[in-house]
Amino acid sequence: MSEEKKLTIELSKTNDVLLCKLSGWLDPNTSPELLEKIDLDGVKTLIVDMQGVEYVFSAGLRAFMQLQRALDAKGGTLSLIHVADTVRSIFEYTGFESMLEPKA
């Protein structure tokens, strides 16, 4: 029996910018929780700090796509920062690299 992976979500909002710090796994079990916790009401810019994210499954990519579409509809932006190379490669392989901050 495998151990269930967790996702920790910390949110802080300043004006129309929402910062979301994530750590853990973004998988089919944790992705709905992410979408449930992120309220885009009054948000123009969503910055997701991925420093503590160990892995992103397709369900996590779908969650980011839904957030991106919601922000696009109101002229907002989504940026993923501090993405580990292993997670970055998943985004690049699946064509989602436009969400990532440029590599320094």
C-alpha positions in Angstrom: 0.0 0.0 0.0 1.5 3.3 -1.1 1.6 6.4 1.1 -0.8 9.2 -0.1 1.1 12.3 -1.2 0.0 15.6 0.2 -0.1 19.2 -1.1 0.4 22.2 1.1 -1.1 25.5 -0.2 -0.3 28.9 1.3 -2.1 31.9 -0.1 -1.5 35.6 0.3 -3.1 38.5 -1.6 -1.9 42.0 -2.1 -4.2 44.2 -4.2 -5.0 42.3 -7.3 -2.0 39.9 -7.0 -2.4 36.5 -5.5 0.7 34.5 -4.4 0.2 30.8 -4.0 3.0 28.8 -2.4 2.8 25.1 -3.1 4.7 22.1 -1.7 4.2 18.4 -2.3 2.5 16.6 -5.1 0.0 17.9 -7.6 -1.9 14.8 -8.6 -5.5 13.7 -9.2 -6.2 13.7 -5.4 -4.7 17.1 -4.7 -5.5 19.1 -7.8 -9.2 19.6 -6.9 -8.1 21.1 -3.6 -5.9 23.6 -5.4 -8.7 24.7 -7.6 -11.1 24.9 -4.6 -8.7 27.1 -2.5 -7.7 29.6 -5.3 -10.3 32.3 -5.5 -9.6 34.5 -8.5 -12.2 37.1 -7.6 -10.5 40.5 -7.9 -7.2 38.8 -9.0 -5.4 40.0 -12.1 -2.1 38.2 -11.5 -1.7 34.7 -10.0 1.9 33.8 -9.0 2.4 30.2 -8.1 5.6 29.5 -6.2 6.5 25.9 -7.0 9.7 25.6 -5.0 8.4 22.8 -2.8 6.5 20.9 -5.6 8.1 17.4 -6.1 5.9 16.2 -9.0 3.0 17.4 -11.3 0.7 14.8 -12.8 -1.6 15.5 -15.8 -4.4 16.5 -13.3 -2.1 19.2 -12.0 -1.4 20.5 -15.6 -5.2 20.6 -16.1 -5.7 22.6 -13.0 -3.1 25.2 -14.2 -4.8 25.2 -17.6 -8.2 26.0 -16.0 -6.6 28.8 -13.9 -4.9 30.2 -17.0 -8.2 30.2 -19.0 -10.0 32.0 -16.1 -7.3 34.6 -15.9 -7.1 35.0 -19.7 -10.9 35.7 -19.8 -10.3 38.8 -17.6 -7.0 39.9 -19.0 -5.0 38.5 -16.2 -1.8 36.4 -16.0 -0.5 33.2 -14.4 3.2 32.8 -13.6 4.9 29.7 -12.2 8.1 30.5 -10.3 10.9 28.5 -8.6 10.1 25.4 -10.7 12.5 22.5 -10.1 14.2 21.1 -13.2 12.4 17.8 -12.9 9.0 19.5 -12.8 10.0 22.1 -15.4 10.7 19.2 -17.8 7.1 18.0 -17.4 5.8 21.4 -18.4 8.2 21.7 -21.4 7.4 18.2 -22.6 3.7 18.8 -22.6 3.9 22.2 -24.1 3.0 24.2 -21.0 6.3 26.1 -20.8 4.6 29.4 -21.5 3.4 29.4 -17.8 7.0 29.1 -16.5 9.2 32.0 -15.6 12.2 32.1 -17.9 15.3 30.3 -16.6 17.9 32.6 -15.1 
